[in-house]
Amino acid sequence: MAIRGYVFDAYGTLFDVHSVVEAGRAFTADPLALSVLWRQKQLEYTWLRSLMGRYEDFWAVTEAALRYSVKRLGLPASDADLARLMDAYNRLACFPEVPEALVRLAGRPRAILSNGAPQMLAAAVTSSGLGDALEHVISVDRVKVYKPAPAVYALGPTTLGLPAGDLLFVSSNAWDVAGAKAFGYRVAWCNRLGAPEEELGLRADAVVTRLTELP
């Protein structure tokens, strides 16, 4: 069956979450360590909040994860430092091949389906110049729960008006790949780092190393 539309994860797939490293250089000698821990806690907090039924939007979750990470690493970050790092999330760099990949997929609807809060996604899309290459930008804020909850993945078919099995879901996050596959999408895993599959009993339909391989 032909693919009739594309649904992309945002953070780590279209946008490089570790581009915040540059903003971190101002107050730590190891900004990558901060970025890695920040991302780890950010994801943990989405899963924990979903399980507890205590939703806060991704901006609040991201700030809480940053505050934890700074404390855990013993960094002397002021509120102004934290504000600069948070602002960096609104200006994340997209991966180099992303604009070309989205253009090459034109002709069928292209959507983002992300944990990101609406204002965060709007800012990142504008900053990266991807607005003309996307028909939909969908936030989990509509259902007040995070991936990999099925209610999140259901937003794709509902918004695009197409069955999940007619859509290709694309993510660089292996756990997200498993969640989308469990829901019923066809799935492509953008495995840029050569990581092993998650042991969740679910496999991507295709594996690529760059999004320009999708066509």
Phi, psi and omega per residue, in radians:
M1 nan 2.378 -3.098
A2 -1.210 2.554 3.010
I3 -1.250 2.278 -3.086
R4 -1.941 -0.047 3.121
G5 -3.083 2.857 -3.052
Y6 -2.210 2.354 3.113
V7 -2.175 2.085 -3.060
F8 -1.913 2.392 2.819
D9 -1.161 2.712 -3.114
A10 -1.729 -1.108 -2.966
Y11 -1.374 2.042 -3.085
G12 1.650 -0.285 -3.138
T13 -1.869 -1.020 3.038
L14 -1.607 -0.715 -3.064
F15 -1.910 2.370 -3.116
D16 -1.473 1.823 -3.092
V17 -1.107 -0.424 -3.101
H18 -1.515 0.113 3.001
S19 -1.238 -0.141 3.040
V20 -1.247 -0.180 3.134
V21 -0.943 -0.713 -3.113
E22 -1.043 -0.709 3.137
A23 -1.202 -0.454 -3.117
G24 -1.403 -0.255 -3.095
R25 -1.124 -0.364 -3.070
A26 -1.184 -0.407 -3.060
F27 -2.438 0.202 3.009
T28 -2.575 2.514 3.127
A29 -1.375 -0.210 -3.139
D30 -2.267 1.236 -3.082
P31 -1.153 -0.432 3.114
L32 -1.183 -0.694 3.098
A33 -1.050 -0.722 3.084
L34 -1.098 -0.798 -3.101
S35 -1.084 -0.740 -3.116
V36 -1.143 -0.813 3.129
L37 -1.145 -0.699 3.125
W38 -1.030 -0.830 3.129
R39 -1.113 -0.742 3.133
Q40 -1.035 -0.840 -3.124
K41 -1.219 -0.593 3.091
Q42 -1.001 -0.853 3.124
L43 -1.162 -0.758 3.120
E44 -0.989 -0.755 -3.110
Y45 -1.161 -0.578 3.075
T46 -1.139 -0.754 -3.124
W47 -1.179 -0.747 -3.127
L48 -1.146 -0.749 3.140
R49 -1.147 -0.641 3.088
S50 -1.108 -0.780 -3.129
L51 -1.164 -0.598 -3.141
M52 -1.441 -0.191 -3.064
G53 1.186 0.585 -3.106
R54 -2.150 1.218 -3.071
Y55 -1.206 2.326 2.827
E56 -2.284 2.658 -3.064
D57 -1.216 2.940 -2.960
F58 -1.163 -0.465 3.073
W59 -1.119 -0.821 3.130
A60 -1.128 -0.720 3.118
V61 -1.112 -0.744 -3.128
T62 -1.127 -0.703 3.118
E63 -1.175 -0.728 3.115
A64 -1.088 -0.715 3.116
A65 -1.132 -0.659 3.104
L66 -1.144 -0.796 -3.130
R67 -1.078 -0.714 3.080
Y68 -1.075 -0.819 -3.044
S69 -1.097 -0.719 3.119
V70 -1.096 -0.744 3.114
K71 -1.157 -0.760 -3.098
R72 -1.083 -0.631 -3.122
L73 -1.571 -0.043 3.112
G74 1.155 0.654 -3.090
L75 -1.588 2.383 -3.139
P76 -1.449 1.128 -3.079
A77 -1.582 2.257 3.070
S78 -1.445 2.991 3.066
D79 -1.069 -0.594 3.110
A80 -1.168 -0.666 3.080
D81 -1.089 -0.788 -3.141
L82 -1.107 -0.681 3.128
A83 -1.116 -0.682 3.118
R84 -1.154 -0.692 3.119
L85 -1.176 -0.713 3.108
M86 -1.116 -0.704 3.120
D87 -1.091 -0.521 3.120
A88 -1.085 -0.476 3.106
Y89 -1.199 -0.385 3.074
N90 -1.420 -0.178 -3.085
R91 -2.231 0.593 -3.142
L92 -1.050 2.431 3.061
A93 -1.276 2.468 2.992
C94 -1.478 2.717 3.095
F95 -1.100 2.601 -2.965
P96 -0.993 -0.595 -3.047
E97 -1.508 -0.088 -2.996
V98 -1.061 -0.879 -3.114
P99 -0.998 -0.789 3.127
E100 -1.091 -0.741 -3.118
A101 -1.070 -0.782 -3.124
L102 -1.148 -0.687 3.106
V103 -1.082 -0.734 -3.109
R104 -1.188 -0.310 3.121
L105 -1.698 0.127 -3.139
A106 -1.066 2.639 -3.135
G107 1.965 -0.361 3.010
R108 -2.219 2.651 -3.092
P109 -1.049 2.409 3.119
R110 -2.119 2.212 -3.044
A111 -2.329 2.658 2.889
I112 -1.740 2.392 2.974
L113 -2.242 1.901 -2.890
S114 -2.415 2.702 2.965
N115 -1.143 -0.342 -3.027
G116 -1.012 2.555 3.007
A117 -1.198 2.635 -3.075
P118 -0.913 -0.761 -3.102
Q119 -1.211 -0.568 3.099
M120 -1.155 -0.788 -3.127
L121 -1.154 -0.739 3.126
A122 -1.053 -0.730 -3.126
A123 -1.167 -0.745 -3.122
A124 -1.167 -0.718 3.125
V125 -1.119 -0.757 3.132
T126 -1.145 -0.796 -3.101
S127 -1.071 -0.630 -3.103
S128 -1.553 -0.104 3.118
G129 1.261 0.487 -3.076
L130 -1.674 0.020 -3.017
G131 -0.966 -0.703 -3.094
D132 -1.300 -0.219 -3.096
A133 -1.771 0.153 -3.117
L134 -2.301 2.292 3.090
E135 -1.539 -0.458 -3.085
H136 -2.488 2.484 2.978
V137 -2.215 1.938 -2.961
I138 -1.981 2.231 3.133
S139 -1.900 2.559 3.056
V140 -1.115 -0.223 -3.130
D141 -1.009 -0.373 3.112
R142 -1.135 -0.558 -3.059
V143 -2.004 -0.073 3.036
K144 1.032 0.740 3.024
V145 -2.722 2.798 -3.043
Y146 -1.884 2.807 2.965
K147 -0.982 2.525 0.158
P148 -1.716 0.643 3.087
A149 -1.107 2.349 3.137
P150 -0.969 -0.569 -3.129
A151 -1.059 -0.514 3.099
V152 -1.236 -0.884 -3.102
Y153 -1.096 -0.483 3.113
A154 -1.136 -0.365 -3.138
L155 -1.126 -0.497 3.141
G156 -1.119 -1.045 3.108
P157 -1.031 -0.671 3.140
T158 -1.092 -0.778 -3.087
T159 -1.276 -0.728 -3.090
L160 -1.475 -0.237 3.137
G161 1.210 0.545 -3.116
L162 -2.352 2.582 3.093
P163 -1.110 2.615 3.141
A164 -1.005 -0.620 -3.124
G165 -1.203 -0.237 3.075
D166 -1.656 -0.045 -3.084
L167 -1.909 2.588 3.019
L168 -1.826 2.054 3.087
F169 -1.622 2.303 -3.048
V170 -2.161 2.179 3.113
S171 -2.585 2.633 3.020
S172 -1.658 -0.124 -3.126
N173 -1.645 2.040 -3.027
A174 -1.079 -0.620 3.116
W175 -1.168 -0.582 3.104
D176 -1.234 -0.669 3.045
V177 -0.993 -0.814 -3.134
A178 -1.109 -0.736 -3.140
G179 -1.106 -0.746 3.136
A180 -1.184 -0.695 3.123
K181 -1.144 -0.706 3.109
A182 -1.078 -0.578 -3.134
F183 -1.279 -0.559 3.124
G184 2.266 0.029 3.055
Y185 -1.227 2.744 2.717
R186 -1.429 2.486 -2.906
V187 -2.323 2.388 2.979
A188 -2.024 2.269 3.112
W189 -1.746 2.101 3.054
C190 -1.570 1.606 -3.031
N191 -1.664 1.332 -3.071
R192 -1.139 -0.495 -2.991
L193 -1.804 0.075 -3.130
G194 1.166 0.608 -3.110
A195 -1.320 2.723 3.050
P196 -1.310 2.752 3.056
E197 -1.150 2.650 2.983
E198 -1.235 2.569 -3.141
E199 -1.568 1.190 -3.100
L200 -2.084 0.112 3.102
G201 1.314 0.306 -3.117
L202 -2.349 2.374 -3.073
R203 -2.184 2.558 3.054
A204 -1.161 2.647 3.062
D205 -1.301 -0.479 3.133
A206 -2.587 2.611 3.082
V207 -2.188 2.237 3.100
V208 -2.217 2.821 3.077
T209 -1.825 -0.299 3.077
R210 -2.471 2.562 -3.082
L211 -1.162 -0.383 3.095
T212 -1.203 -0.169 3.059
E213 -1.397 -0.217 -3.043
L214 -1.047 -0.788 -3.129
P215 -1.057 nan nan
